[in-house]
Amino acid sequence: MSRKEIEISPEIQLQLYTLMVKTRATEDRIIALYRQGRIVGGAYTGRGIEGTTVAAGLALAAQDFLFPIHRDLGAHLAKGQTVLNILLQYLGRGNSLTRGKDSGIHVTDTKLNIVGNVSHLGHMIPVAVGAAIGKRMQGENVVALNFIGEGGSNIGDFHEGLNFAAVQKAPFVLIIENNQYAYSTPTHKGFACKYLSDRAAGYGIPGHHIDGTDALQVYSVVKNAVELARNGGGPSLIECLSFRMVGHSAHDDAFYVDKNRMKEYEKKDPIGRLERTLLDAGVLQAEQISAIRQQIDDEIEQATEIALNSPLPEPHWAAEGVYAESE
Ligand SMILES: Cc1ncc(C[n+]2csc(CCOP(=O)(O)OP(=O)(O)O)c2C)c(N)n1
């Protein structure tokens, strides 16, 4: 499928870089808080896939719906979420967006049109397609973008959701984050086709296989897919190839991943890659880097302090907002 390259302004390029650095630094803080025993449950990070999550989130307009999954902090931040709200949520505070219910980034923010995920992989695909069609029925020009892992792409709802989206020409974009491991399962044990994006042909929609560590490429391809969807051209399937640079979650040291392979992918770290590109292009100056990092570190430090000093939920809130009141 041919691709139209788009012009990405220097402002957007810098925004991509800053958000990717912020995502990595926030996740590093989340892991530190987890190891201190302050965060319970799991701590999943998107280390290595920031080029995909941030670029895709930034390609959306404010009115568009974002349906992220467990590694997509970058997309939350790109859609406008604050580090403070993320830390309040992880720390289960009473003043978090879920008021202490649910963990990690399973969090909805109606003001930002971010719809939080449920744990069950793939099950948000039909929901996202439904949201896109529902908004169109209400006369609103909204595109819904959803992520799924390469492992999750084998779930039945992937087929049902994408087929329905194609038939309905839904304003929908599905991104497969192919980070080459589904927990400990490598891709060759997960699927036998060469590219997962080739599945798009079976639905009669455009499919793209791109380098998910190249944030500029991801931004360009997703932006085009979003505009196609917005203009009535229907859904797209975009496979972004990257590498999970850590274990599945904070508890997993990825002993099953070849260490040489891990090293090889460190050279393709999406942040270092974009940094080099922007320096070469003169979009970013070497002396700006430490200032950008310092500003982000200060923001995270301040947010951590506020979040740790925020109240825990009241016990009786646990039963509130769970069931509708009976008449
Ligand atoms: C339907 C379903 N099955 C199993 C799980 C448990 N689980 C959580 S993450 C994960 C690995 C998913 O791999 P992939 O979709 O490739 O995403 P990645 O974690 O690699 O980003 C599994 C098996 C789940 N959440 N939902």
The ligand as a Gaussian input file, in Angstrom:
#p B3LYP/6-31G(d) Opt

LIG

1 1
 C       -7.741000     -12.383000      26.644000
 C       -6.491000     -12.296000      27.504000
 N       -5.665000     -13.377000      27.602000
 C       -4.556000     -13.325000      28.374000
 C       -4.253000     -12.183000      29.087000
 C       -2.998000     -12.139000      29.976000
 N       -1.992000     -11.293000      29.333000
 C       -1.841000      -9.990000      29.666000
 S       -0.692000      -9.202000      28.727000
 C       -0.337000     -10.631000      27.895000
 C        0.674000     -10.646000      26.781000
 C        0.109000      -9.977000      25.588000
 O        1.013000      -9.923000      24.543000
 P        0.804000      -8.884000      23.392000
 O       -0.622000      -8.798000      22.983000
 O        1.787000      -9.208000      22.331000
 O        1.123000      -7.480000      24.069000
 P        2.476000      -7.047000      24.832000
 O        2.258000      -7.341000      26.289000
 O        3.604000      -7.803000      24.226000
 O        2.592000      -5.589000      24.576000
 C       -1.128000     -11.696000      28.339000
 C       -1.062000     -13.065000      27.809000
 C       -5.148000     -11.091000      28.974000
 N       -4.954000      -9.942000      29.611000
 N       -6.247000     -11.162000      28.171000

